Amino acid sequence: KGYHIVSGGTDNHMMLIDLRSKGITGKEAEEGLVAADITVNKNMVPFDDQSPFVTSGIRIGTAAITTRGFKEKDCVKVVEWIDGLVHDIHNESLILKTKTEINEFMKQFPLYEK
């Protein structure tokens, strides 16, 4: 999808994604994604020209999705949601639609067995 992962990859469960090529700040991405129930954090990237309160990147951790049993195909779906929102982050109807899809999708992955 053309995202730049800082350091060229990851050796652990954390990814730092540089959003400068997408024309969106880390703060905008964080606010829109969190509104859709996708938890990320705005984060500075190397040579960031934004303030620490705005940033040019986001940090994503995979611990929550692996703990809940996501497989590769499920992670692809998460990437599709993130990418769709990053490209139209101020679209409130898209945020709500994505949030609804995510909440329905997550029913397959309960936190606790009943």
MMTF fields as JSON, N, C-alpha, C and O atoms, coordinates in Angstrom:
{
  "mmtfVersion": "1.0.0",
  "mmtfProducer": "UNKNOWN",
  "numBonds": 455,
  "numAtoms": 456,
  "numGroups": 114,
  "numChains": 1,
  "numModels": 1,
  "chainsPerModel": [1],
  "groupsPerChain": [114],
  "chainIdList": ["A"],
  "bondAtomList": [4, 2, 8, 6, 12, 10, 16, 14, 20, 18, 24, 22, 28, 26, 32, 30, 36, 34, 40, 38, 44, 42, 48, 46, 52, 50, 56, 54, 60, 58, 64, 62, 68, 66, 72, 70, 76, 74, 80, 78, 84, 82, 88, 86, 92, 90, 96, 94, 100, 98, 104, 102, 108, 106, 112, 110, 116, 114, 120, 118, 124, 122, 128, 126, 132, 130, 136, 134, 140, 138, 144, 142, 148, 146, 152, 150, 156, 154, 160, 158, 164, 162, 168, 166, 172, 170, 176, 174, 180, 178, 184, 182, 188, 186, 192, 190, 196, 194, 200, 198, 204, 202, 208, 206, 212, 210, 216, 214, 220, 218, 224, 222, 228, 226, 232, 230, 236, 234, 240, 238, 244, 242, 248, 246, 252, 250, 256, 254, 260, 258, 264, 262, 268, 266, 272, 270, 276, 274, 280, 278, 284, 282, 288, 286, 292, 290, 296, 294, 300, 298, 304, 302, 308, 306, 312, 310, 316, 314, 320, 318, 324, 322, 328, 326, 332, 330, 336, 334, 340, 338, 344, 342, 348, 346, 352, 350, 356, 354, 360, 358, 364, 362, 368, 366, 372, 370, 376, 374, 380, 378, 384, 382, 388, 386, 392, 390, 396, 394, 400, 398, 404, 402, 408, 406, 412, 410, 416, 414, 420, 418, 424, 422, 428, 426, 432, 430, 436, 434, 440, 438, 444, 442, 448, 446, 452, 450],
  "bondOrderList": [1, 1, 1, 1, 1, 1, 1, 1, 1, 1, 1, 1, 1, 1, 1, 1, 1, 1, 1, 1, 1, 1, 1, 1, 1, 1, 1, 1, 1, 1, 1, 1, 1, 1, 1, 1, 1, 1, 1, 1, 1, 1, 1, 1, 1, 1, 1, 1, 1, 1, 1, 1, 1, 1, 1, 1, 1, 1, 1, 1, 1, 1, 1, 1, 1, 1, 1, 1, 1, 1, 1, 1, 1, 1, 1, 1, 1, 1, 1, 1, 1, 1, 1, 1, 1, 1, 1, 1, 1, 1, 1, 1, 1, 1, 1, 1, 1, 1, 1, 1, 1, 1, 1, 1, 1, 1, 1, 1, 1, 1, 1, 1, 1],
  "groupList": [{"groupName": "LYS", "atomNameList": ["N", "CA", "C", "O"], "elementList": ["N", "C", "C", "O"], "formalChargeList": [0, 0, 0, 0], "bondAtomList": [1, 0, 2, 1, 3, 2], "bondOrderList": [1, 1, 2], "singleLetterCode": "K", "chemCompType": "L-PEPTIDE LINKING"}, {"groupName": "GLY", "atomNameList": ["N", "CA", "C", "O"], "elementList": ["N", "C", "C", "O"], "formalChargeList": [0, 0, 0, 0], "bondAtomList": [1, 0, 2, 1, 3, 2], "bondOrderList": [1, 1, 2], "singleLetterCode": "G", "chemCompType": "PEPTIDE LINKING"}, {"groupName": "TYR", "atomNameList": ["N", "CA", "C", "O"], "elementList": ["N", "C", "C", "O"], "formalChargeList": [0, 0, 0, 0], "bondAtomList": [1, 0, 2, 1, 3, 2], "bondOrderList": [1, 1, 2], "singleLetterCode": "Y", "chemCompType": "L-PEPTIDE LINKING"}, {"groupName": "HIS", "atomNameList": ["N", "CA", "C", "O"], "elementList": ["N", "C", "C", "O"], "formalChargeList": [0, 0, 0, 0], "bondAtomList": [1, 0, 2, 1, 3, 2], "bondOrderList": [1, 1, 2], "singleLetterCode": "H", "chemCompType": "L-PEPTIDE LINKING"}, {"groupName": "ILE", "atomNameList": ["N", "CA", "C", "O"], "elementList": ["N", "C", "C", "O"], "formalChargeList": [0, 0, 0, 0], "bondAtomList": [1, 0, 2, 1, 3, 2], "bondOrderList": [1, 1, 2], "singleLetterCode": "I", "chemCompType": "L-PEPTIDE LINKING"}, {"groupName": "VAL", "atomNameList": ["N", "CA", "C", "O"], "elementList": ["N", "C", "C", "O"], "formalChargeList": [0, 0, 0, 0], "bondAtomList": [1, 0, 2, 1, 3, 2], "bondOrderList": [1, 1, 2], "singleLetterCode": "V", "chemCompType": "L-PEPTIDE LINKING"}, {"groupName": "SER", "atomNameList": ["N", "CA", "C", "O"], "elementList": ["N", "C", "C", "O"], "formalChargeList": [0, 0, 0, 0], "bondAtomList": [1, 0, 2, 1, 3, 2], "bondOrderList": [1, 1, 2], "singleLetterCode": "S", "chemCompType": "L-PEPTIDE LINKING"}, {"groupName": "THR", "atomNameList": ["N", "CA", "C", "O"], "elementList": ["N", "C", "C", "O"], "formalChargeList": [0, 0, 0, 0], "bondAtomList": [1, 0, 2, 1, 3, 2], "bondOrderList": [1, 1, 2], "singleLetterCode": "T", "chemCompType": "L-PEPTIDE LINKING"}, {"groupName": "ASP", "atomNameList": ["N", "CA", "C", "O"], "elementList": ["N", "C", "C", "O"], "formalChargeList": [0, 0, 0, 0], "bondAtomList": [1, 0, 2, 1, 3, 2], "bondOrderList": [1, 1, 2], "singleLetterCode": "D", "chemCompType": "L-PEPTIDE LINKING"}, {"groupName": "ASN", "atomNameList": ["N", "CA", "C", "O"], "elementList": ["N", "C", "C", "O"], "formalChargeList": [0, 0, 0, 0], "bondAtomList": [1, 0, 2, 1, 3, 2], "bondOrderList": [1, 1, 2], "singleLetterCode": "N", "chemCompType": "L-PEPTIDE LINKING"}, {"groupName": "MET", "atomNameList": ["N", "CA", "C", "O"], "elementList": ["N", "C", "C", "O"], "formalChargeList": [0, 0, 0, 0], "bondAtomList": [1, 0, 2, 1, 3, 2], "bondOrderList": [1, 1, 2], "singleLetterCode": "M", "chemCompType": "L-PEPTIDE LINKING"}, {"groupName": "LEU", "atomNameList": ["N", "CA", "C", "O"], "elementList": ["N", "C", "C", "O"], "formalChargeList": [0, 0, 0, 0], "bondAtomList": [1, 0, 2, 1, 3, 2], "bondOrderList": [1, 1, 2], "singleLetterCode": "L", "chemCompType": "L-PEPTIDE LINKING"}, {"groupName": "ARG", "atomNameList": ["N", "CA", "C", "O"], "elementList": ["N", "C", "C", "O"], "formalChargeList": [0, 0, 0, 0], "bondAtomList": [1, 0, 2, 1, 3, 2], "bondOrderList": [1, 1, 2], "singleLetterCode": "R", "chemCompType": "L-PEPTIDE LINKING"}, {"groupName": "GLU", "atomNameList": ["N", "CA", "C", "O"], "elementList": ["N", "C", "C", "O"], "formalChargeList": [0, 0, 0, 0], "bondAtomList": [1, 0, 2, 1, 3, 2], "bondOrderList": [1, 1, 2], "singleLetterCode": "E", "chemCompType": "L-PEPTIDE LINKING"}, {"groupName": "ALA", "atomNameList": ["N", "CA", "C", "O"], "elementList": ["N", "C", "C", "O"], "formalChargeList": [0, 0, 0, 0], "bondAtomList": [1, 0, 2, 1, 3, 2], "bondOrderList": [1, 1, 2], "singleLetterCode": "A", "chemCompType": "L-PEPTIDE LINKING"}, {"groupName": "PRO", "atomNameList": ["N", "CA", "C", "O"], "elementList": ["N", "C", "C", "O"], "formalChargeList": [0, 0, 0, 0], "bondAtomList": [1, 0, 2, 1, 3, 2], "bondOrderList": [1, 1, 2], "singleLetterCode": "P", "chemCompType": "L-PEPTIDE LINKING"}, {"groupName": "PHE", "atomNameList": ["N", "CA", "C", "O"], "elementList": ["N", "C", "C", "O"], "formalChargeList": [0, 0, 0, 0], "bondAtomList": [1, 0, 2, 1, 3, 2], "bondOrderList": [1, 1, 2], "singleLetterCode": "F", "chemCompType": "L-PEPTIDE LINKING"}, {"groupName": "GLN", "atomNameList": ["N", "CA", "C", "O"], "elementList": ["N", "C", "C", "O"], "formalChargeList": [0, 0, 0, 0], "bondAtomList": [1, 0, 2, 1, 3, 2], "bondOrderList": [1, 1, 2], "singleLetterCode": "Q", "chemCompType": "L-PEPTIDE LINKING"}, {"groupName": "CYS", "atomNameList": ["N", "CA", "C", "O"], "elementList": ["N", "C", "C", "O"], "formalChargeList": [0, 0, 0, 0], "bondAtomList": [1, 0, 2, 1, 3, 2], "bondOrderList": [1, 1, 2], "singleLetterCode": "C", "chemCompType": "L-PEPTIDE LINKING"}, {"groupName": "TRP", "atomNameList": ["N", "CA", "C", "O"], "elementList": ["N", "C", "C", "O"], "formalChargeList": [0, 0, 0, 0], "bondAtomList": [1, 0, 2, 1, 3, 2], "bondOrderList": [1, 1, 2], "singleLetterCode": "W", "chemCompType": "L-PEPTIDE LINKING"}],
  "groupTypeList": [0, 1, 2, 3, 4, 5, 6, 1, 1, 7, 8, 9, 3, 10, 10, 11, 4, 8, 11, 12, 6, 0, 1, 4, 7, 1, 0, 13, 14, 13, 13, 1, 11, 5, 14, 14, 8, 4, 7, 5, 9, 0, 9, 10, 5, 15, 16, 8, 8, 17, 6, 15, 16, 5, 7, 6, 1, 4, 12, 4, 1, 7, 14, 14, 4, 7, 7, 12, 1, 16, 0, 13, 0, 8, 18, 5, 0, 5, 5, 13, 19, 4, 8, 1, 11, 5, 3, 8, 4, 3, 9, 13, 6, 11, 4, 11, 0, 7, 0, 7, 13, 4, 9, 13, 16, 10, 0, 17, 16, 15, 11, 2, 13, 0],
  "groupIdList": [1, 2, 3, 4, 5, 6, 7, 8, 9, 10, 11, 12, 13, 14, 15, 16, 17, 18, 19, 20, 21, 22, 23, 24, 25, 26, 27, 28, 29, 30, 31, 32, 33, 34, 35, 36, 37, 38, 39, 40, 41, 42, 43, 44, 45, 46, 47, 48, 49, 50, 51, 52, 53, 54, 55, 56, 57, 58, 59, 60, 61, 62, 63, 64, 65, 66, 67, 68, 69, 70, 71, 72, 73, 74, 75, 76, 77, 78, 79, 80, 81, 82, 83, 84, 85, 86, 87, 88, 89, 90, 91, 92, 93, 94, 95, 96, 97, 98, 99, 100, 101, 102, 103, 104, 105, 106, 107, 108, 109, 110, 111, 112, 113, 114],
  "secStructList": [7, 7, 7, 3, 3, 4, 4, 4, 1, 7, 1, 1, 1, 3, 3, 3, 3, 3, 7, 4, 4, 4, 6, 7, 7, 2, 2, 2, 2, 2, 2, 2, 2, 2, 2, 6, 6, 7, 7, 7, 3, 3, 3, 7, 7, 6, 6, 7, 7, 1, 7, 6, 6, 6, 7, 1, 3, 3, 3, 3, 3, 7, 2, 2, 2, 2, 2, 6, 6, 7, 7, 2, 2, 2, 2, 2, 2, 2, 2, 2, 2, 2, 2, 2, 2, 2, 6, 6, 6, 6, 7, 2, 2, 2, 2, 2, 2, 2, 2, 2, 2, 2, 2, 2, 2, 4, 4, 4, 1, 7, 1, 1, 7, 7],
  "xCoordList": [0.816, 0.0, 0.856, 0.324, 2.17, 3.05, 3.397, 3.818, 3.235, 3.595, 5.069, 5.629, 5.685, 7.088, 7.15, 6.777, 7.626, 7.839, 9.253, 10.226, 9.351, 10.649, 11.538, 11.076, 12.757, 13.794, 13.647, 14.374, 12.716, 12.585, 11.85, 11.664, 11.438, 10.724, 10.587, 10.7, 10.343, 10.167, 10.707, 10.579, 11.303, 11.818, 10.968, 11.272, 9.908, 9.031, 7.592, 7.276, 6.736, 5.311, 4.927, 3.747, 5.91, 5.62, 6.061, 7.108, 5.242, 5.591, 5.456, 4.476, 6.42, 6.358, 6.221, 7.112, 5.11, 4.796, 4.88, 4.231, 5.68, 5.854, 4.725, 4.602, 3.911, 2.75, 2.975, 2.041, 4.178, 4.414, 4.037, 3.538, 4.261, 3.928, 2.423, 1.97, 1.653, 0.194, -0.509, -1.726, 0.258, -0.339, -1.241, -2.22, -0.919, -1.73, -0.784, 0.29, -1.172, -0.333, -0.649, -1.684, 0.252, 0.007, -1.196, -1.964, -1.359, -2.502, -3.815, -4.753, -3.894, -5.117, -5.409, -6.547, -4.369, -4.547, -5.007, -5.946, -4.352, -4.727, -6.186, -6.937, -6.588, -7.96, -8.988, -9.981, -8.765, -9.71, -9.751, -10.825, -8.579, -8.522, -9.1, -9.831, -8.789, -9.342, -10.863, -11.569, -11.374, -12.826, -13.487, -14.661, -12.735, -13.242, -12.909, -13.111, -12.401, -12.026, -10.771, -10.634, -9.861, -8.54, -7.549, -7.361, -6.923, -6.037, -4.634, -3.962, -4.207, -2.845, -2.422, -3.242, -1.149, -0.64, 0.108, 0.87, -0.106, 0.727, 2.145, 2.353, 3.11, 4.498, 5.409, 5.177, 6.434, 7.409, 8.223, 8.442, 8.662, 9.519, 10.855, 10.93, 11.9, 13.19, 13.065, 12.389, 13.721, 13.726, 12.328, 12.035, 11.475, 10.097, 10.094, 10.758, 9.353, 9.252, 7.978, 7.733, 7.177, 5.985, 6.349, 7.376, 5.514, 5.751, 5.428, 4.75, 5.898, 5.574, 4.078, 3.611, 3.337, 1.898, 1.109, -0.098, 1.796, 1.152, 1.752, 1.012, 3.03, 3.83, 3.521, 2.528, 4.404, 4.238, 4.063, 4.058, 3.92, 3.804, 2.825, 2.317, 2.573, 1.769, 2.508, 3.283, 2.242, 2.807, 1.658, 0.603, 1.89, 0.89, 1.529, 2.655, 0.818, 1.275, 0.38, -0.828, 0.971, 0.196, -0.149, -0.792, 0.262, 0.027, -1.455, -1.818, -2.304, -3.734, -4.36, -5.191, -3.97, -4.602, -4.075, -4.826, -2.808, -2.303, -2.851, -3.145, -2.989, -3.553, -4.982, -5.415, -5.703, -7.1, -7.248, -8.365, -6.148, -6.197, -6.301, -6.689, -5.971, -6.003, -5.001, -3.915, -5.39, -4.516, -4.119, -4.56, -3.288, -2.793, -3.931, -3.886, -4.947, -6.067, -6.809, -7.333, -6.853, -7.509, -6.685, -7.237, -5.375, -4.488, -4.587, -4.476, -4.793, -4.989, -6.231, -6.233, -7.274, -8.5, -8.221, -8.723, -7.431, -7.075, -6.331, -6.602, -5.399, -4.656, -5.614, -5.46, -6.587, -7.563, -8.343, -8.568, -8.756, -9.484, -8.599, -9.02, -7.378, -6.458, -6.202, -6.282, -5.896, -5.59, -6.782, -6.62, -7.96, -9.154, -9.356, -9.685, -9.157, -9.333, -8.219, -8.485, -6.987, -5.873, -6.103, -5.747, -6.688, -6.92, -8.152, -8.364, -8.966, -10.182, -10.504, -11.633, -9.504, -9.553, -10.602, -10.993, -11.06, -12.047, -13.478, -14.408, -13.654, -14.97, -15.695, -15.46, -16.574, -17.266, -18.106, -18.178, -18.74, -19.561, -18.687, -19.086, -17.503, -16.578, -16.071, -15.952, -15.774, -15.325, -16.405, -16.106, -17.651, -18.754, -18.976, -19.182, -18.935, -19.104, -17.997, -18.262, -16.766, -15.63, -15.759, -15.502, -16.152, -16.339, -17.387, -17.199, -18.475, -19.532, -18.999, -19.259, -18.256, -17.664, -16.703, -16.713, -15.882, -14.904, -15.595, -15.216, -16.605, -17.294, -17.989, -18.025, -18.534, -19.145, -18.065, -18.225, -16.981, -15.867, -15.279, -14.945, -15.152, -14.509, -15.321, -14.795, -16.584, -17.396, -16.814, -17.076, -16.024, -15.365, -14.197, -13.714, -13.749, -12.536, -12.809, -12.3, -13.616, -13.969, -12.738, -11.781, -12.798, -11.711, -11.653, -10.575, -12.823, -12.899, -13.931, -14.955, -13.655, -14.631, -15.785, -15.581, -16.994, -18.173, -18.524, -19.487],
  "yCoordList": [-1.204, 0.0, 1.261, 2.371, 1.099, 2.244, 2.968, 4.124, 2.323, 2.946, 2.705, 1.669, 3.679, 3.547, 3.187, 3.986, 1.973, 1.563, 1.983, 1.556, 2.825, 3.338, 2.162, 1.239, 2.175, 1.152, 0.023, -0.968, 0.16, -0.819, -2.083, -2.965, -2.194, -3.375, -3.33, -2.272, -4.489, -4.539, -5.851, -6.898, -5.785, -6.982, -7.358, -8.321, -6.602, -6.894, -6.581, -6.492, -6.416, -6.232, -4.79, -4.498, -3.884, -2.473, -2.046, -2.466, -1.207, -0.623, 0.885, 1.388, 1.591, 3.043, 3.38, 3.088, 3.991, 4.249, 5.745, 6.553, 6.097, 7.48, 7.811, 7.178, 8.796, 9.148, 10.353, 10.794, 10.887, 12.105, 11.935, 12.877, 10.767, 10.552, 10.464, 10.514, 10.333, 10.222, 11.561, 11.653, 12.61, 13.929, 14.056, 14.802, 13.336, 13.331, 13.341, 12.741, 14.01, 14.027, 12.835, 12.184, 12.569, 11.518, 11.823, 10.927, 13.091, 13.494, 13.246, 12.706, 13.637, 13.401, 11.908, 11.473, 11.131, 9.687, 9.083, 8.287, 9.455, 8.923, 9.238, 8.349, 10.472, 10.866, 10.111, 9.623, 10.009, 9.314, 7.82, 7.221, 7.215, 5.768, 5.393, 4.408, 6.155, 5.878, 6.036, 5.27, 7.012, 7.192, 5.973, 5.7, 5.243, 4.026, 2.771, 1.654, 2.951, 1.845, 1.095, -0.097, 1.783, 1.241, 2.022, 3.222, 1.353, 2.035, 2.164, 1.168, 3.398, 3.738, 4.945, 5.565, 5.271, 6.47, 7.316, 6.793, 8.624, 9.51, 9.404, 9.244, 9.493, 9.318, 10.07, 10.092, 10.677, 11.353, 10.315, 9.199, 10.706, 9.866, 10.594, 11.793, 9.903, 10.58, 11.788, 11.728, 12.867, 14.117, 14.712, 15.379, 14.468, 14.962, 16.484, 17.06, 17.132, 18.589, 19.055, 20.256, 18.116, 18.443, 18.505, 17.969, 19.155, 19.218, 17.866, 17.047, 17.619, 16.366, 16.211, 15.11, 17.301, 17.247, 16.958, 16.719, 16.982, 16.724, 15.469, 14.529, 15.422, 14.32, 14.003, 14.46, 13.206, 12.758, 11.253, 10.698, 10.592, 9.144, 8.609, 9.331, 7.314, 6.59, 5.324, 4.754, 4.909, 3.667, 2.681, 2.994, 1.491, 0.424, -0.777, -1.155, -1.37, -2.594, -3.755, -3.591, -4.915, -6.087, -7.031, -8.056, -6.712, -7.625, -7.933, -9.085, -6.934, -7.145, -8.064, -8.908, -7.909, -8.741, -10.172, -11.109, -10.355, -11.727, -12.429, -13.624, -11.711, -12.294, -12.763, -13.768, -12.033, -12.389, -13.424, -13.849, -13.836, -14.941, -14.564, -15.4, -13.346, -12.956, -13.792, -14.113, -14.131, -14.8, -13.778, -12.629, -14.208, -13.292, -12.619, -11.412, -13.385, -12.812, -11.753, -10.792, -11.926, -10.943, -9.658, -8.559, -9.806, -8.635, -7.852, -6.626, -8.544, -7.87, -6.981, -5.867, -7.468, -6.68, -5.421, -4.346, -5.546, -4.386, -3.348, -2.152, -3.811, -2.9, -2.189, -0.994, -2.902, -2.285, -1.183, -0.115, -1.437, -0.41, 0.807, 1.945, 0.56, 1.671, 2.469, 3.698, 1.795, 2.474, 3.286, 4.426, 2.71, 3.441, 4.722, 5.764, 4.639, 5.82, 6.842, 8.043, 6.385, 7.313, 8.148, 9.326, 7.55, 8.27, 9.172, 9.96, 9.069, 9.899, 10.138, 9.921, 10.587, 10.611, 11.553, 11.386, 12.517, 13.463, 13.104, 13.866, 11.955, 11.513, 10.818, 9.642, 11.562, 11.035, 9.8, 8.882, 9.764, 8.596, 7.365, 6.253, 7.55, 6.425, 5.937, 4.732, 6.859, 6.475, 5.648, 4.603, 6.098, 5.371, 4.01, 3.014, 3.963, 2.691, 1.71, 0.535, 2.197, 1.348, 0.86, -0.311, 1.738, 1.359, 0.255, -0.698, 0.379, -0.638, -1.97, -3.016, -1.938, -3.163, -3.803, -5.019, -2.986, -3.5, -4.151, -5.246, -3.488, -4.051, -5.366, -6.273, -5.478, -6.738, -7.807, -8.942, -7.445, -8.36, -8.895, -10.076, -8.035, -8.423, -9.421, -10.018, -9.613, -10.619, -12.019, -12.909, -12.215, -13.51, -13.744, -14.868, -12.676, -12.725, -12.187, -11.132, -12.92, -12.41, -12.326, -13.089, -11.378, -11.252, -12.465, -12.93, -12.968, -14.11, -15.085, -14.685, -16.359, -17.385, -17.316, -17.102, -17.495, -17.465, -18.852, -19.034],
  "zCoordList": [0.0, 0.0, 0.0, 0.003, -0.004, -0.127, 1.153, 1.108, 2.29, 3.563, 3.857, 3.497, 4.517, 4.908, 6.385, 7.245, 6.672, 8.054, 8.424, 7.802, 9.446, 9.882, 10.264, 10.935, 9.866, 10.041, 9.03, 9.1, 8.094, 7.031, 7.419, 6.58, 8.634, 9.096, 10.597, 11.215, 11.176, 12.62, 13.161, 12.527, 14.321, 14.987, 16.19, 16.895, 16.423, 17.559, 17.166, 15.979, 18.138, 17.867, 17.535, 17.342, 17.465, 17.223, 15.821, 15.329, 15.194, 13.899, 14.007, 14.556, 13.494, 13.4, 11.923, 11.125, 11.569, 10.169, 9.889, 10.554, 8.904, 8.468, 7.491, 6.442, 7.835, 7.019, 6.111, 5.442, 6.074, 5.291, 3.826, 3.211, 3.259, 1.844, 1.611, 0.467, 2.675, 2.565, 2.759, 2.594, 3.112, 3.277, 4.488, 4.463, 5.542, 6.756, 7.951, 7.899, 9.014, 10.212, 11.105, 10.959, 12.02, 12.996, 13.864, 14.213, 14.214, 15.043, 14.314, 14.9, 13.038, 12.258, 12.156, 12.335, 11.867, 11.741, 13.058, 13.083, 14.153, 15.462, 15.778, 16.181, 15.603, 15.937, 15.102, 15.642, 13.8, 12.935, 13.175, 13.218, 13.333, 13.553, 14.911, 15.019, 15.938, 17.268, 17.246, 17.903, 16.505, 16.389, 15.75, 15.998, 14.93, 14.29, 15.097, 14.62, 16.312, 17.21, 16.774, 17.047, 16.104, 15.797, 16.652, 16.451, 17.593, 18.527, 17.955, 17.69, 17.772, 17.354, 18.179, 18.855, 18.118, 18.786, 17.777, 16.964, 17.824, 17.007, 17.541, 18.744, 16.654, 17.066, 16.107, 14.898, 16.651, 15.797, 15.03, 15.502, 13.848, 13.018, 12.859, 13.129, 12.431, 12.239, 11.303, 10.276, 11.676, 10.913, 10.758, 9.766, 11.739, 11.724, 11.813, 12.675, 10.93, 10.988, 11.693, 11.805, 12.161, 12.944, 14.423, 14.841, 15.201, 16.644, 17.276, 16.656, 18.491, 19.177, 19.456, 19.746, 19.368, 19.607, 18.335, 18.385, 17.198, 15.906, 15.277, 14.987, 15.063, 14.523, 13.06, 12.495, 12.477, 11.091, 10.999, 9.9, 12.125, 12.092, 13.106, 13.965, 12.98, 13.968, 14.369, 13.601, 15.584, 16.109, 16.246, 16.798, 15.733, 15.796, 16.469, 16.143, 17.399, 18.052, 17.656, 17.484, 17.515, 17.095, 18.237, 18.01, 19.455, 20.579, 20.775, 21.013, 20.681, 20.922, 19.875, 20.211, 18.616, 17.59, 17.619, 17.348, 17.94, 18.02, 19.257, 19.209, 20.351, 21.573, 21.341, 21.904, 20.514, 20.258, 19.151, 18.855, 18.535, 17.59, 16.127, 15.311, 15.769, 14.365, 13.576, 14.058, 12.364, 11.408, 10.336, 10.368, 9.395, 8.364, 7.602, 7.365, 7.217, 6.462, 7.272, 6.709, 8.585, 9.446, 9.519, 9.559, 9.536, 9.56, 8.257, 8.261, 7.153, 5.866, 5.943, 5.419, 6.59, 6.757, 7.577, 7.25, 8.629, 9.454, 8.609, 8.707, 7.785, 6.905, 5.947, 5.697, 5.417, 4.511, 5.22, 4.65, 6.465, 7.223, 7.471, 7.261, 7.915, 8.19, 6.921, 6.938, 5.831, 4.574, 4.074, 3.64, 4.134, 3.699, 4.485, 3.919, 5.787, 6.631, 6.427, 6.383, 6.302, 6.094, 4.831, 4.791, 3.817, 2.565, 2.601, 1.679, 3.651, 3.743, 5.219, 5.661, 5.972, 7.437, 8.014, 9.169, 7.264, 7.791, 7.388, 7.653, 6.755, 6.296, 7.452, 7.73, 8.115, 9.302, 8.987, 9.804, 7.817, 7.486, 7.257, 7.603, 6.68, 6.506, 7.859, 8.08, 8.757, 10.101, 10.787, 11.365, 10.733, 11.371, 10.715, 11.409, 9.379, 8.654, 9.045, 9.299, 9.09, 9.45, 10.886, 11.168, 11.789, 13.193, 13.319, 14.075, 12.591, 12.61, 12.092, 12.687, 10.99, 10.434, 11.431, 11.621, 12.06, 13.021, 14.208, 14.622, 14.757, 15.915, 15.58, 16.411, 14.388, 13.957, 13.765, 14.213, 13.104, 12.852, 14.155, 14.247, 15.153, 16.415, 17.228, 18.167, 16.891, 17.594, 17.415, 18.224, 16.358, 16.121, 17.07, 17.21, 17.717, 18.536, 19.943, 20.32, 20.715, 22.051, 22.96, 22.82, 23.889, 24.861, 25.775, 26.146, 26.129, 27.036, 26.509, 25.953, 26.687, 26.328, 27.309, 28.504, 26.807, 27.686, 28.136, 28.881]
}
